[in-house]
Amino acid sequence: MSTRLGTGTGVGSSEGLFAPTMSLVALTMGLFALGAYLGRNLTEGWGWAFYIGAFACLIAMRFAVRAASGAATGLLLAFGMLMGLATAPTLAYYAATDPRAVWDAALATALFMAALGAAGYATRADLSGVARLSFWALLGLIVFGIVMVFVDMPGADVAYSVLGLVVFAGLTLVDFQRLRTSSDVGSAPLMAAWIFLDGLKVFLFFLNIFDRRD
């Protein structure tokens, strides 16, 4: 929790952290795309299995960052591949039934991350309050998602996605500010994982909003 919430208030070496972190984000996205392609014929059951593997990598990365940056980077790349495989059934379904929604969601995500990332990176305001609020709002969103599984509520899917975008707007601001204020280059793999997850969740929210199927 502290790793995600800490925004940092000191002046760090932003030039030293931005480039390696965003390079790792790009590599992770590439492996995610490869995994999504390779897993396009997987069933949802396999998707859940790969999700478990992906988050095992994420947990292990928190410890590897402190011990060996090479191991942390390897876990990050494995995480990206596993997330691609895990998400592949969902993406394949949308690509087959509503391909335009996929392209619209990708474009909206790029604009969203560029705008919020630039704002978070540039702002000098203390975002620790936004970090705490976003964390608790994320927990509330998870609870809402669980309730949706058992209770049929008209329009709940779109409401969930809109609320998710609000929550991840806050998290994206915080993560990019941390990218500027932190001077620990060794933390780049973990920070890349958070930024990648921000973008992935935003993409999935937009995908649900742009879904034109009845």
C-alpha positions as a printed NumPy array, in Angstrom:
array([[  0.   ,   0.   ,   0.   ],
       [  2.771,   2.405,   0.906],
       [  4.519,   1.836,  -2.411],
       [  1.41 ,   2.78 ,  -4.336],
       [  0.402,   5.717,  -2.138],
       [  3.729,   7.437,  -1.686],
       [  3.99 ,  10.434,  -3.981],
       [  7.256,  11.796,  -2.764],
       [  7.932,  15.421,  -1.925],
       [ 11.627,  15.767,  -2.553],
       [ 13.266,  16.671,  -5.811],
       [ 14.504,  13.542,  -7.538],
       [ 16.432,  12.807, -10.684],
       [ 13.451,  12.744, -13.011],
       [ 15.627,  12.547, -16.12 ],
       [ 17.299,   9.43 , -14.718],
       [ 14.022,   7.641, -13.963],
       [ 11.639,   8.723, -16.711],
       [ 13.481,   7.196, -19.667],
       [ 14.137,   3.721, -18.192],
       [ 10.64 ,   3.505, -16.724],
       [  8.839,   4.45 , -19.931],
       [ 11.137,   2.175, -21.945],
       [ 10.061,  -0.681, -19.688],
       [  6.418,   0.331, -20.099],
       [  6.849,   0.123, -23.88 ],
       [  8.508,  -3.313, -23.639],
       [  5.755,  -4.543, -21.331],
       [  3.1  ,  -3.301, -23.758],
       [  4.847,  -5.091, -26.6  ],
       [  4.891,  -8.375, -24.7  ],
       [  1.28 ,  -7.809, -23.678],
       [  0.326,  -7.448, -27.352],
       [  2.294, -10.596, -28.213],
       [  0.588, -12.533, -25.422],
       [ -2.842, -11.284, -26.519],
       [ -2.133, -12.491, -30.051],
       [ -0.77 , -15.874, -29.   ],
       [ -3.669, -16.444, -26.617],
       [ -6.452, -15.337, -28.942],
       [ -7.935, -18.864, -28.98 ],
       [ -7.699, -19.468, -25.232],
       [-10.759, -20.083, -23.079],
       [-11.708, -17.866, -20.128],
       [-10.546, -20.568, -17.734],
       [ -7.014, -20.273, -19.07 ],
       [ -7.358, -16.509, -18.844],
       [ -7.964, -16.68 , -15.094],
       [ -4.997, -19.017, -14.667],
       [ -2.734, -16.53 , -16.434],
       [ -4.129, -13.682, -14.306],
       [ -3.03 , -15.552, -11.197],
       [  0.415, -16.072, -12.678],
       [  0.67 , -12.398, -13.649],
       [ -0.113, -11.135, -10.183],
       [  2.271, -13.65 ,  -8.651],
       [  4.952, -11.976, -10.79 ],
       [  3.798,  -8.55 ,  -9.58 ],
       [  4.048,  -9.587,  -5.933],
       [  7.474, -11.147,  -6.474],
       [  8.609,  -7.963,  -8.226],
       [  8.07 ,  -5.919,  -5.055],
       [ 10.757,  -8.001,  -3.347],
       [ 13.035,  -8.387,  -6.367],
       [ 13.3  ,  -4.605,  -6.828],
       [ 15.193,  -4.386,  -3.537],
       [ 17.482,  -7.295,  -4.33 ],
       [ 18.277,  -7.369,  -8.047],
       [ 17.06 ,  -5.035, -10.77 ],
       [ 17.684,  -7.7  , -13.43 ],
       [ 15.291, -10.105, -11.72 ],
       [ 12.711,  -7.36 , -11.314],
       [ 12.919,  -6.516, -15.01 ],
       [ 12.512, -10.166, -15.967],
       [  9.453, -10.462, -13.723],
       [  8.018,  -7.302, -15.295],
       [  8.365,  -8.699, -18.805],
       [  6.856, -12.02 , -17.72 ],
       [  4.04 , -10.026, -16.119],
       [  3.335,  -8.246, -19.403],
       [  3.247, -11.492, -21.376],
       [  0.994, -13.211, -18.817],
       [ -1.387, -10.25 , -18.725],
       [ -1.63 , -10.409, -22.505],
       [ -2.481, -14.105, -22.352],
       [ -4.963, -13.472, -19.539],
       [ -6.746, -10.691, -21.405],
       [ -6.619, -12.456, -24.779],
       [-10.085, -14.109, -24.573],
       [-11.74 , -10.758, -23.806],
       [ -9.884,  -8.907, -26.554],
       [-10.55 , -11.677, -29.082],
       [-14.252, -11.541, -28.272],
       [-14.445,  -7.777, -28.793],
       [-12.308,  -7.963, -31.928],
       [-14.76 , -10.485, -33.402],
       [-18.001,  -8.793, -32.331],
       [-17.202,  -5.066, -32.236],
       [-13.73 ,  -4.284, -33.636],
       [-14.443,  -0.563, -33.843],
       [-14.841,  -0.445, -30.071],
       [-11.309,  -1.816, -29.709],
       [ -9.815,   0.94 , -31.887],
       [-11.889,   3.668, -30.203],
       [-10.864,   2.42 , -26.779],
       [ -7.191,   2.316, -27.789],
       [ -7.304,   5.907, -29.071],
       [ -9.196,   7.157, -26.005],
       [ -6.697,   5.403, -23.725],
       [ -3.734,   6.982, -25.502],
       [ -5.252,  10.46 , -25.121],
       [ -6.275,   9.806, -21.499],
       [ -2.834,   8.563, -20.436],
       [ -1.012,  11.318, -22.324],
       [ -3.135,  14.064, -20.759],
       [ -3.208,  12.705, -17.194],
       [  0.395,  11.561, -17.338],
       [  1.61 ,  14.98 , -18.474],
       [ -0.478,  16.71 , -15.801],
       [  0.788,  14.418, -13.056],
       [  4.389,  14.741, -14.168],
       [  4.244,  18.528, -14.427],
       [  2.285,  19.447, -11.317],
       [  4.118,  20.665,  -8.232],
       [  1.049,  20.221,  -6.023],
       [  1.185,  17.577,  -3.294],
       [ -0.96 ,  14.676,  -4.534],
       [ -0.73 ,  12.561,  -1.372],
       [ -4.396,  13.333,  -0.638],
       [ -5.355,  12.256,  -4.15 ],
       [ -3.344,   9.057,  -3.637],
       [ -5.2  ,   8.157,  -0.441],
       [ -8.6  ,   9.027,  -1.9  ],
       [ -7.904,   7.044,  -5.073],
       [ -6.771,   4.02 ,  -3.074],
       [ -9.969,   3.904,  -1.004],
       [-12.059,   4.634,  -4.084],
       [-10.362,   1.68 ,  -5.797],
       [-11.388,  -0.58 ,  -2.921],
       [-14.943,   0.732,  -3.243],
       [-14.873,   0.046,  -6.976],
       [-13.787,  -3.541,  -6.312],
       [-16.693,  -3.992,  -3.902],
       [-19.068,  -2.497,  -6.486],
       [-17.767,  -4.961,  -9.058],
       [-18.404,  -7.887,  -6.714],
       [-21.956,  -6.671,  -6.031],
       [-22.574,  -6.465,  -9.791],
       [-21.853, -10.18 , -10.097],
       [-24.814, -11.026,  -7.857],
       [-27.198,  -8.116,  -8.448],
       [-28.601,  -7.176, -11.856],
       [-28.632,  -3.377, -12.091],
       [-29.534,  -1.617, -15.371],
       [-26.664,   0.525, -16.619],
       [-24.337,  -0.751, -13.909],
       [-21.61 ,  -1.778, -16.382],
       [-21.295,   1.703, -17.84 ],
       [-21.492,   3.334, -14.394],
       [-18.753,   1.01 , -13.167],
       [-16.531,   1.93 , -16.125],
       [-17.101,   5.679, -15.708],
       [-16.305,   5.471, -11.995],
       [-13.262,   3.381, -12.851],
       [-11.985,   6.084, -15.178],
       [-12.328,   8.649, -12.39 ],
       [-10.43 ,   6.424,  -9.956],
       [ -7.64 ,   5.675, -12.429],
       [ -7.374,   9.316, -13.406],
       [ -6.278,   9.929,  -9.822],
       [ -3.938,   6.934,  -9.778],
       [ -2.36 ,   7.975, -13.094],
       [ -1.717,  11.494, -11.797],
       [ -0.074,  10.072,  -8.68 ],
       [  2.043,   7.497, -10.506],
       [  3.424,  10.051, -12.966],
       [  4.18 ,  12.538, -10.204],
       [  6.106,   9.793,  -8.407],
       [  7.998,   9.235, -11.647],
       [  9.208,  12.84 , -11.449],
       [  9.907,  13.06 ,  -7.709],
       [ 11.599,   9.694,  -7.175],
       [ 15.343,   9.32 ,  -7.613],
       [ 15.504,   5.528,  -7.154],
       [ 16.293,   4.22 , -10.644],
       [ 16.13 ,   0.668,  -9.289],
       [ 12.388,   1.103,  -8.744],
       [ 11.778,   1.589, -12.491],
       [ 10.404,  -1.957, -13.11 ],
       [  7.792,  -1.635, -10.37 ],
       [  6.805,   1.876, -11.419],
       [  6.53 ,   0.655, -15.019],
       [  4.193,  -2.094, -13.824],
       [  1.891,   0.424, -12.113],
       [  1.776,   2.704, -15.138],
       [  1.141,  -0.255, -17.443],
       [ -1.71 ,  -1.413, -15.196],
       [ -3.166,   2.1  , -15.156],
       [ -3.257,   2.12 , -18.947],
       [ -4.637,  -1.41 , -19.211],
       [ -7.495,  -0.761, -16.801],
       [ -8.346,   2.515, -18.557],
       [ -8.391,   0.668, -21.894],
       [-10.777,  -1.977, -20.539],
       [-13.072,   0.681, -19.069],
       [-13.215,   2.513, -22.389],
       [-13.773,  -0.771, -24.192],
       [-16.861,  -1.388, -22.093],
       [-18.133,   2.159, -22.646],
       [-17.626,   2.027, -26.429],
       [-19.202,  -1.422, -26.772],
       [-21.982,  -0.999, -29.34 ],
       [-23.472,  -4.456, -29.011],
       [-27.039,  -4.658, -27.719]])
